[in-house]
């Protein structure tokens, strides 16, 4: 039987468009030391390190773990690097979870990062595609998600409108005003979003995430250690990962099966049957506003086609019955390799009661979600105040 496992320490940098004051390794070290300080541990007290980052072209450094590893205390320790695009950070934390649950290690440091100002995100996304079949159509993430949003709106017309996406952007950017680590913090109206410059129809500038420099870290420990290291650990009670085809014609972008299956697996592990009733808060990976509506549906918060109604109802606002992205979400900060771990970090902090000004009251269970690649990678993690 797997051992109980918990997050006992968290750390993240400020997320900004450009960090000229530090190099990549120094930036990652900031987050790692904050997470270790949160537990009273030092780099020498962890048994292994898991590193999550996006493709090397994003960072402009080949094998970046060989540079980052020593900076976070991995020298002489087992180290694993994971790259699953946008889900890299969550995949790294889930790998650390299995390291501990298996009994292989007692304490593992998971770090994830991106310094997008050093590389080229959209060029990197396009060159991931098959040079013979896909490259001529690859226009980076905005074009892919515009296709996803159009498919979603066409399927559920007239229930889903461009204004529903704008509502998500308004909600999450307002939440970010309470998060000192968020990059974009602003008070908006739906009309502000609708009037912003077009990017790829139906996406407009304010429907889109920024590019960010930033890092995150989690200290993950076995049950016996967790109780000693944290007054209120965030127990990992369910994890789910799923990958489907990266070839767009094979994927239902408006209802990605990988997300549905990852959620089902995590819910089964955590004994969650009615997510909207049994969970208290969620952090989902909405790099573009319309995606939050889709994740409402694939994660089981509402039925297909009802994502617009859910955001209209106000339930997912910070003061609603089921807040989604109280941190401001990916729409407010997106250091790609770290963004998925930030979702886990924020969900864990909600359970630990350490979320600061965007803390939701009475959180017992929280969900973190992420997607990556050509929307073919999905992860879901459930945190609880009880093992």
Backbone torsions as a table, in degrees:
resi	resn	phi	psi	omega
1	UNK	NA	135.5	-179.8
2	UNK	-65.1	145.5	177.8
3	UNK	-75.9	155.5	173.6
4	UNK	-71.0	145.2	-173.8
5	UNK	-138.0	143.7	-179.3
6	UNK	-143.2	154.7	166.6
7	UNK	-82.6	126.4	-178.3
8	UNK	-116.3	-14.8	179.5
9	UNK	-147.9	143.5	-179.6
10	UNK	-135.7	149.5	175.8
11	UNK	-157.0	140.1	174.7
12	UNK	-147.7	153.2	176.6
13	UNK	-84.0	172.4	164.4
14	UNK	-68.8	145.3	-179.7
15	UNK	-107.8	120.2	-175.6
16	UNK	-137.2	169.8	-177.7
17	UNK	-71.7	-25.8	-178.0
18	UNK	-156.5	127.2	174.6
19	UNK	-110.7	91.7	177.9
20	UNK	-84.0	-10.2	-176.5
21	UNK	-82.1	-14.1	-178.6
22	UNK	-138.5	155.1	168.8
23	UNK	-88.8	-179.7	-173.4
24	UNK	-62.2	-45.6	-178.3
25	UNK	-63.9	-40.0	178.8
26	UNK	-64.9	-38.2	178.8
27	UNK	-64.3	-43.7	179.7
28	UNK	-65.9	-37.4	178.6
29	UNK	-61.1	-36.8	177.0
30	UNK	-54.3	-51.0	-177.7
31	UNK	-66.1	-41.7	-178.3
32	UNK	-62.7	-44.2	-179.4
33	UNK	-66.5	-36.0	176.8
34	UNK	-62.8	-41.7	179.6
35	UNK	-66.4	-41.5	179.3
36	UNK	-67.3	-41.4	178.3
37	UNK	-62.5	-30.7	178.6
38	UNK	-63.0	-22.7	-178.8
39	UNK	-108.2	-9.2	-175.5
40	UNK	81.0	12.3	179.9
41	UNK	-97.8	164.5	171.8
42	UNK	-115.4	170.8	-179.9
43	UNK	-55.1	-32.2	-179.3
44	UNK	-73.2	-8.9	-176.0
45	UNK	-92.4	-3.5	178.6
46	UNK	-98.7	150.3	-175.6
47	UNK	-88.0	-28.0	-175.9
48	UNK	-158.7	164.8	-179.2
49	UNK	-130.8	136.2	172.9
50	UNK	-117.7	130.4	-176.4
51	UNK	-113.2	132.5	176.4
52	UNK	-121.6	128.6	175.7
53	UNK	-154.3	163.1	-178.6
54	UNK	-82.0	-171.8	-178.4
55	UNK	-56.8	147.4	-177.2
56	UNK	-56.2	-29.8	-178.8
57	UNK	-64.2	-24.1	176.4
58	UNK	-66.0	-35.8	-173.8
59	UNK	-99.0	-17.4	-178.4
60	UNK	73.7	18.8	-179.5
61	UNK	-135.4	126.4	176.4
62	UNK	-77.7	143.5	-178.2
63	UNK	47.0	58.5	-173.5
64	UNK	-62.1	-22.2	179.7
65	UNK	-63.3	-26.6	178.8
66	UNK	-70.3	-20.4	175.6
67	UNK	-92.8	-44.1	-176.2
68	UNK	-73.8	-38.3	-174.9
69	UNK	-50.5	-57.2	-179.8
70	UNK	-59.8	-30.5	-178.7
71	UNK	-67.4	-24.1	-179.4
72	UNK	-107.7	13.4	175.1
73	UNK	87.8	21.5	-178.0
74	UNK	-86.7	-7.0	-178.9
75	UNK	-57.5	127.2	179.4
76	UNK	79.8	3.7	179.7
77	UNK	-115.4	157.9	171.4
78	UNK	-60.7	134.3	-179.7
79	UNK	-138.5	136.0	179.0
80	UNK	-126.4	132.1	173.0
81	UNK	-106.5	136.1	179.3
82	UNK	-121.2	134.8	176.9
83	UNK	-131.6	107.7	174.0
84	UNK	-131.8	44.9	178.4
85	UNK	60.7	-133.4	-177.7
86	UNK	-62.3	-23.7	179.3
87	UNK	-88.2	3.7	-173.0
88	UNK	-53.2	-45.2	-177.8
89	UNK	-63.9	-42.9	178.4
90	UNK	-68.9	-39.4	178.2
91	UNK	-62.0	-36.9	178.1
92	UNK	-64.5	-44.4	179.6
93	UNK	-67.0	-36.9	178.6
94	UNK	-68.2	-37.5	174.9
95	UNK	-62.4	-41.9	177.4
96	UNK	-62.5	-39.5	175.9
97	UNK	-56.3	-48.1	-179.0
98	UNK	-68.6	-33.1	174.3
99	UNK	-55.0	-43.1	-176.9
100	UNK	-81.6	-44.6	-178.2
101	UNK	-60.1	-32.6	-178.9
102	UNK	-72.7	-17.5	-176.1
103	UNK	93.2	-0.5	-178.5
104	UNK	-67.1	-41.1	179.1
105	UNK	-135.5	159.3	177.1
106	UNK	-98.4	-32.9	-177.5
107	UNK	-139.7	125.8	-177.4
108	UNK	-129.5	137.6	174.6
109	UNK	-99.0	124.4	175.6
110	UNK	-110.9	128.0	179.4
111	UNK	-127.6	149.5	177.4
112	UNK	-147.8	152.5	-170.2
113	UNK	-164.9	166.6	167.0
114	UNK	-160.4	135.9	173.6
115	UNK	-120.1	78.1	-171.3
116	UNK	-66.0	-19.4	177.8
117	UNK	-69.9	-13.8	179.3
118	UNK	-92.0	-11.5	-175.6
119	UNK	-133.2	-150.1	-179.1
120	UNK	-140.1	102.9	-175.0
121	UNK	-66.9	-53.5	-174.2
122	UNK	-69.1	-37.4	175.2
123	UNK	-63.0	-42.2	179.1
124	UNK	-62.1	-40.9	179.0
125	UNK	-64.1	-38.4	-178.8
126	UNK	-72.0	-38.1	-177.8
127	UNK	-77.8	-5.2	171.4
128	UNK	-71.3	-18.7	-172.8
129	UNK	-82.7	154.6	178.2
130	UNK	-55.1	123.7	-174.4
131	UNK	-67.9	-18.7	-179.2
132	UNK	-94.4	-37.4	-171.7
133	UNK	-105.6	-34.5	-170.6
134	UNK	-112.1	-25.6	-169.0
135	UNK	-57.6	-38.7	-177.9
136	UNK	-67.7	-17.9	-179.1
137	UNK	-102.5	-9.2	-174.2
138	UNK	-78.4	121.1	-179.9
139	UNK	-127.6	29.1	179.9
140	UNK	79.9	-175.6	-174.9
141	UNK	-65.2	-40.7	-177.4
142	UNK	-57.1	-41.6	-179.1
143	UNK	-67.7	-39.5	179.1
144	UNK	-63.7	-45.3	-178.0
145	UNK	-74.7	-27.2	172.8
146	UNK	-62.2	-41.3	176.0
147	UNK	-62.4	-42.4	177.6
148	UNK	-61.2	-45.7	-179.4
149	UNK	-64.6	-41.7	178.8
150	UNK	-63.4	-42.1	178.6
151	UNK	-63.0	-42.3	179.6
152	UNK	-64.2	-46.8	-179.2
153	UNK	-65.8	-38.7	179.8
154	UNK	-65.6	-37.8	-178.0
155	UNK	-67.9	-35.5	-173.2
156	UNK	-116.1	21.5	175.5
157	UNK	-62.5	134.9	4.4
158	UNK	-98.3	13.2	-176.2
159	UNK	-65.1	-31.8	-179.4
160	UNK	-109.9	127.2	-178.2
161	UNK	-127.7	169.6	176.6
162	UNK	-62.4	-30.6	178.5
163	UNK	-63.0	-31.7	178.2
164	UNK	-64.1	-40.1	174.6
165	UNK	-62.2	-41.6	179.4
166	UNK	-61.6	-35.4	178.3
167	UNK	-61.7	-39.2	177.7
168	UNK	-63.4	-46.1	-179.7
169	UNK	-60.3	-41.8	178.9
170	UNK	-64.0	-46.8	-177.7
171	UNK	-60.9	-49.1	-172.5
172	UNK	-73.7	-37.0	178.7
173	UNK	-68.8	-30.9	175.5
174	UNK	-67.9	-41.7	176.4
175	UNK	-58.5	-37.9	-177.6
176	UNK	-62.4	-21.9	177.3
177	UNK	-59.0	-24.1	-178.8
178	UNK	-95.3	1.0	-176.3
179	UNK	-112.9	107.3	-176.6
180	UNK	-66.6	-16.0	179.5
181	UNK	-88.2	-13.3	-175.4
182	UNK	-71.1	146.2	180.0
183	UNK	-81.7	-50.2	-178.3
184	UNK	-104.1	112.3	179.7
185	UNK	-126.2	111.3	-174.2
186	UNK	-156.5	149.9	175.1
187	UNK	-93.4	120.6	-177.4
188	UNK	-125.7	166.3	168.7
189	UNK	-118.2	162.9	176.3
190	UNK	-57.9	-38.2	-179.4
191	UNK	-66.4	-35.0	176.2
192	UNK	-58.2	-44.3	-179.5
193	UNK	-66.6	-46.2	-178.6
194	UNK	-62.7	-30.9	-177.6
195	UNK	-87.9	-7.2	-178.5
196	UNK	-71.1	161.2	-171.9
197	UNK	-61.6	142.8	178.3
198	UNK	-70.3	146.0	176.9
199	UNK	-114.4	-62.7	174.4
200	UNK	-153.1	113.1	-171.7
201	UNK	-51.9	129.9	8.7
202	UNK	-93.7	10.7	-176.6
203	UNK	-76.7	135.9	174.6
204	UNK	-118.4	168.9	-173.8
205	UNK	-52.0	-44.5	-176.3
206	UNK	-80.0	-1.2	169.8
207	UNK	-86.9	-6.3	-169.2
208	UNK	-111.5	151.0	176.2
209	UNK	-76.5	161.8	173.0
210	UNK	-85.6	175.3	165.4
211	UNK	-101.2	137.7	-168.8
212	UNK	-135.0	154.2	164.9
213	UNK	-102.5	128.9	179.8
214	UNK	-179.7	165.0	-179.3
215	UNK	-145.5	156.6	178.6
216	UNK	-140.6	156.7	179.4
217	UNK	-149.5	146.2	176.5
218	UNK	-130.8	138.7	169.2
219	UNK	-101.6	122.0	-174.3
220	UNK	-117.8	128.9	-172.0
221	UNK	-135.9	159.1	176.2
222	UNK	-70.3	163.6	-175.5
223	UNK	-54.5	-45.9	-177.2
224	UNK	-64.5	-38.5	178.6
225	UNK	-76.3	-36.3	-175.8
226	UNK	-58.8	-41.5	-177.7
227	UNK	-66.6	-24.7	178.5
228	UNK	-85.8	-27.8	-172.6
229	UNK	-93.9	-19.8	-177.1
230	UNK	-140.2	137.0	177.6
231	UNK	-67.7	-30.8	-177.8
232	UNK	-143.1	80.6	-178.5
233	UNK	-64.6	155.7	172.3
234	UNK	-101.0	99.5	-175.2
235	UNK	-73.5	133.2	177.6
236	UNK	-88.6	107.0	-174.3
237	UNK	-105.1	-11.8	178.7
238	UNK	-157.0	135.8	174.2
239	UNK	-136.0	145.4	177.0
240	UNK	-145.9	133.4	173.9
241	UNK	-132.4	146.6	178.1
242	UNK	-154.4	143.3	179.0
243	UNK	-128.3	134.9	174.1
244	UNK	-123.5	-172.6	-175.2
245	UNK	-62.3	138.5	174.3
246	UNK	-83.5	-2.8	-177.2
247	UNK	-84.6	112.1	-168.4
248	UNK	-52.2	-42.6	-179.5
249	UNK	-61.6	-17.6	-179.7
250	UNK	-90.7	-5.0	-172.0
251	UNK	-114.3	137.2	173.1
252	UNK	-86.1	91.0	-174.2
253	UNK	-62.5	-29.0	-178.5
254	UNK	-79.3	-10.8	178.6
255	UNK	-156.5	68.5	-172.9
256	UNK	-59.0	123.9	-178.5
257	UNK	-64.4	-32.3	-179.5
258	UNK	-61.1	-38.5	178.7
259	UNK	-68.6	-42.8	179.6
260	UNK	-59.4	-46.8	-177.1
261	UNK	-70.1	-39.7	177.5
262	UNK	-61.3	-42.1	178.6
263	UNK	-64.7	-44.4	-179.8
264	UNK	-59.3	-41.9	-179.0
265	UNK	-65.9	-44.7	179.4
266	UNK	-64.7	-41.0	179.2
267	UNK	-63.5	-40.0	179.1
268	UNK	-63.4	-43.0	178.4
269	UNK	-62.2	-40.5	-174.3
270	UNK	-91.7	2.2	-178.5
271	UNK	57.6	47.5	176.1
272	UNK	-104.9	123.1	-177.6
273	UNK	-111.3	-32.3	178.9
274	UNK	-128.5	88.0	-171.2
275	UNK	-53.0	-43.5	-176.2
276	UNK	-65.7	-28.4	-179.5
277	UNK	-92.2	-33.4	-171.9
278	UNK	-95.1	-17.7	174.2
279	UNK	-99.1	156.2	-177.1
280	UNK	-108.6	-23.6	-176.4
281	UNK	-160.6	155.5	178.4
282	UNK	-140.5	144.0	170.8
283	UNK	-118.2	111.8	-177.6
284	UNK	-115.4	155.3	-174.1
285	UNK	-89.4	86.9	-179.6
286	UNK	-107.8	78.7	178.6
287	UNK	-63.1	-21.6	176.8
288	UNK	-135.8	144.3	-167.1
289	UNK	-55.8	-43.3	-175.9
290	UNK	-62.0	-25.2	-177.0
291	UNK	-64.3	-34.0	-180.0
292	UNK	-59.8	-37.6	178.0
293	UNK	-63.3	-41.3	179.3
294	UNK	-66.3	-41.7	-179.2
295	UNK	-68.2	-32.2	173.1
296	UNK	-50.5	-42.4	-173.6
297	UNK	-79.8	-46.5	-177.6
298	UNK	-70.9	-24.5	177.3
299	UNK	-87.2	-2.0	174.8
300	UNK	83.8	17.8	177.4
301	UNK	-75.8	-24.4	176.8
302	UNK	-155.9	172.9	-179.7
303	UNK	-78.7	158.1	177.2
304	UNK	-53.4	133.6	179.4
305	UNK	89.5	-3.8	-177.0
306	UNK	-107.7	10.5	178.7
307	UNK	-60.3	-37.3	178.0
308	UNK	-63.5	-43.3	178.7
309	UNK	-62.4	-38.0	-177.3
310	UNK	-65.4	-45.3	179.9
311	UNK	-70.0	-34.4	176.4
312	UNK	-61.7	-35.6	-175.0
313	UNK	-66.8	-21.3	-177.6
314	UNK	86.0	-1.6	-178.6
315	UNK	-59.6	-34.7	-174.4
316	UNK	-90.7	5.4	175.0
317	UNK	-71.7	166.4	-178.4
318	UNK	-58.0	-35.2	179.6
319	UNK	-99.3	13.4	179.4
320	UNK	-85.9	-178.7	-177.7
321	UNK	-70.7	-26.3	-177.9
322	UNK	-142.8	81.8	-177.1
323	UNK	-63.6	134.9	175.5
324	UNK	-119.4	125.9	-178.4
325	UNK	60.5	54.4	175.9
326	UNK	-63.3	-18.9	179.2
327	UNK	-78.0	-13.6	-172.9
328	UNK	106.6	-14.4	173.1
329	UNK	68.4	-171.5	179.7
330	UNK	-70.6	-24.6	176.0
331	UNK	-59.9	-20.7	-177.7
332	UNK	-103.9	-20.8	178.4
333	UNK	-156.4	132.1	179.3
334	UNK	-144.7	73.4	166.7
335	UNK	-80.5	91.5	-158.2
336	UNK	-43.0	-52.0	-177.8
337	UNK	-63.5	-23.1	-178.3
338	UNK	-100.6	-16.0	-170.1
339	UNK	-58.5	-38.6	-179.7
340	UNK	-68.6	-39.2	176.9
341	UNK	-67.5	-32.8	177.0
342	UNK	-62.5	-35.9	175.5
343	UNK	-61.2	-43.8	178.1
344	UNK	-66.4	-43.6	179.8
345	UNK	-59.2	-46.0	-179.0
346	UNK	-66.8	-39.1	177.7
347	UNK	-65.5	-42.3	178.8
348	UNK	-63.0	-42.0	179.6
349	UNK	-63.6	-34.3	176.7
350	UNK	-61.0	-43.5	179.4
351	UNK	-67.8	-37.1	-178.6
352	UNK	-78.7	-9.5	-178.0
353	UNK	74.8	26.4	-175.4
354	UNK	-115.8	21.4	-174.9
355	UNK	-82.9	-1.4	176.4
356	UNK	71.6	-137.3	-174.0
357	UNK	-68.2	-20.0	177.4
358	UNK	-102.4	22.7	175.7
359	UNK	-67.5	133.1	174.7
360	UNK	-93.2	138.1	-176.9
361	UNK	-73.1	142.1	171.4
362	UNK	67.1	32.4	-178.7
363	UNK	-76.4	123.2	175.7
364	UNK	-109.2	-35.5	-178.8
365	UNK	-135.5	137.1	-179.7
366	UNK	-137.0	149.1	179.8
367	UNK	-115.4	141.0	171.6
368	UNK	-123.8	135.2	-177.0
369	UNK	-130.1	152.7	172.5
370	UNK	-152.4	157.7	172.4
371	UNK	-132.5	158.0	-179.8
372	UNK	-153.4	175.3	-180.0
373	UNK	63.9	-141.7	176.7
374	UNK	-88.5	46.8	-176.7
375	UNK	61.1	31.9	178.2
376	UNK	-105.1	-17.1	176.6
377	UNK	-97.4	136.1	175.5
378	UNK	-140.1	142.0	173.9
379	UNK	-135.4	149.6	174.3
380	UNK	-139.9	134.1	178.5
381	UNK	-130.2	135.0	177.9
382	UNK	-111.1	129.4	177.1
383	UNK	-113.3	146.3	-177.6
384	UNK	-140.8	156.4	175.2
385	UNK	-82.0	-0.6	175.9
386	UNK	-131.2	143.9	179.1
387	UNK	-70.2	NA	NA
